[in-house]
Amino acid sequence: MREIFIKYNPYKLETEVLIDGKSPRATSKLNKGEERLQEWIEDLPDILQTELNTNSFKLKFQGTVLDFEDVAEMAEAAKKQGINIELDHIPAKEVKDKEQAIAEIFEEIQKGPYDELRQPDVIKAFNNAKGSDFEVNVVATMSAGKSTLINSLLQQKLMPAKQEACTATITEIKDNDKNVFTAKAYDKNGVLIQTHPELTYDIMKSLNDNKEVSRIRVEGNIPFVTAEDVSLILVDTPGPNNSRDPEHKAATYRMLSESSKTVVLYIMNATQLAVNDDYNLLTTVAESMSVGGKQSRDRFIFVVNKLDDFRKGEDSVDAAISKVRDYLKDNGIENANIFPASALTALDIRTILAESEDDDDDDVYAAKGKVRKFNKNEELHFEKYAPLTPSVRGTIEAMLSKAKEEDDVKTQALIHSGIIPIEQAIKMYVRKYAKTAKIKNIVDTFAKRLESAGSFEKTKQNIAENQEKHNEILANIDMIKRKLNSGNEAKKFKDVISKINYDSEAEKIADNIIRKAQDRITSEKESINKKLSKREANEMLSSFSKITENLQAEVQVSLQDLLTKNMIKNAGELLEQYKIKLSELMQDIDIGDIALNPFEIMQGEIKTNADSLINSMVKTERVQIGKEWVENTSKRWWKPWTWFQEKGHYEAVYGDKEYVEGDALAVKFFSPFEKNLYSNRDSALKYAKQQTEAIKSEFAKKFDELDSILKIKLKELEDYATDKENAEKLIKESQDRLKWLENIQSKVNSILDI
């Protein structure tokens, strides 16, 4: 039996592997670099079996509980392959330990001797990292009960619910732990048009019905999380066939795409599967889940709603879940996380029964009937079917046990309704992925700042201690300043920046995106080759219309991803060039052991300012591409993009012809769309070039600011070199500040240790 040791740090994304006490060979697939555990853990049995040529292992894992549960799940699955893995767990520091340490260190830094660590931009960066938003996107097809599920999570009736797809706007509900909900409504141009300090169901309904409203931003209490814990945002998205704004459809595809890391609650109607609406959405989900390993699967929570609507003897929960699993497999989705639920039962318990116990009230009487039904019928104990980790299942079982001890029938039924497992699954994802990333961001916020402060302090101390070299030091500082102010140096740097260009690379990626869309169109055209009746032609064009709308959204999202990556790549290259510039300032400068390195003393400034600039540009820029084709007002029945401009547009299908050649109609339908695909591609690339120039311009300003900061630091070093009278005092102060810095740096670095 081979002995394997794995130490995994989810905060640093570091993995250490030992085989029988020795490191694996350099070419081994067990060398994981900065990959997240969930991206490769399912491949571990095959890797071990292939590289070690045996089926029996003793695996000792050092890491957090949530990560160990994924290792245990892997080991259980390996048994089916005939691979035996015995497990042992070495505990590690959990997220809650880290958060407490971070709060204490931040307070200590704010009380410390460094003014630069108390600057508004540093505090803002810390607060942004600490309170970073985390989205849970809710998507569903018609009559799946999406609004009811959101209301049950909010524990009050806020979102309008009907027996049709009623959501026509994007609504973002941000948790702030306050009991009163507020709302701001925006039009499609992002202009604020309404503000409501106290949001109600009726106001929400009127906002949703208002055709001028495109997006609603709501803030209030999401009870199953705390704002201190994570800044959770529930995003209610329009259904695939119900969005007034084409950007809404693109927003749906954007959050489903593999580049997104948000949680997705995909709600399905247990009594109405295989509706046409969700075919394209599920195809996108399948593509997203095929990359990124277990994390990509964890972020998709498939909620099978209305499972209590089956009549006794007609079907079973097991059969319904099996049917859903087969349906998802048919759409390319393997190993889906399926959570059975009755959102309406949960909502009634949390609203009607929370307000009244009066049996004379029909709603109360009906809600109590549901409580009895779920508690009495063991098949409706939905928490048993949910794919929960051992720690989460233990939490729910403890809640259920307590409810039974206290004879709390409402809480028992609430757990059985499936809503509690869904909430716990969301919280687990946040703890496992979002919070570990947040901790890393907070530490990074300070690490470079502290490193820069330390380098600068050591430089000052060296200068104060080496009085005999002060003239030499001053001469070299003057040389650096002259280089900074030199027109030739500035021109050289700007010439390098102007030559940075990723146009050909962007064009290649854009062409692949368009080719993929064209392949889909070609497939559709080739499937039609017969004569069609007018009714069949109408149905075919309706189907084609949906295909082109969805393709339009997918292409738009793919091109926007391309633009974002292009922006970040350009920004990264610009940063590297500035670092090279700083390094070149030291050419021809030699002061022996004295550290006078502009790059080291500026690292913190570069990291904070440049990163925040990149992030702000990526988040605020919106690419408007691919919408020109809807402006065509030439009304023709074979031009579906004109159908939605006025009522009665289907009537033109019924012309004088008895038959329509299906293949010719398909070609005629798709030709304008294919032409516009290339127009969209050209628009995106044109926009990418504009953004590249904008980034260069913004970074040029930012680099000028950094040069100014460097000059201020150089002036301070000059003062140290000229103040001979206070040399001893300066040395003592510097020693004290360095000692404080080293202590804080040690504490910050230890945060990421497990």
GISUL-V646057 format. One line per field, one symbol per residue. burial: # if it has 9 or more other ideal C-beta (glycine too) atoms within 8 Angstrom, else .. A space follows every 10 residues. Layout:
BEGIN
burial=???
END
This chain:
BEGIN
burial=.######### #.#.#.###. ...#.....# ....###### #..##.###. ##.#..#### ####.##### #####.###. #.###.#.## .#..#..##. ##..##.### .#.#..##.. ###.##..## .#.####### ########## ####...### #...###### #####..... #######... ...#.#..#. ..###.##.. ..######## ##..#.#..# ########## .##..#.### #######..# .######### ..#.#.##.# #########. ..######## ########.# ......#..# #.###.###. ###..##### ########## ###....... ...#####.# #####....# ###.##.##. ###.##..## .###...### ########## ########## ######.### ########## ########## ####.#..## ..##.##.## #.##....#. ..##.##..# .##..##.## #.##..##.# #..##..#.. .#.#.###.# ##.####### ########## ####.##### #.###.###. ##..##..#. #..####### ########## .###..##.. #.#.##..#. .#....#.## ###.....#. .##......# .##.###.## .###.##### #.###.###. ##.###.### .##.###.## #.##.###.# #.#...#..# #..#####.# ##.##.###. ##.#
END
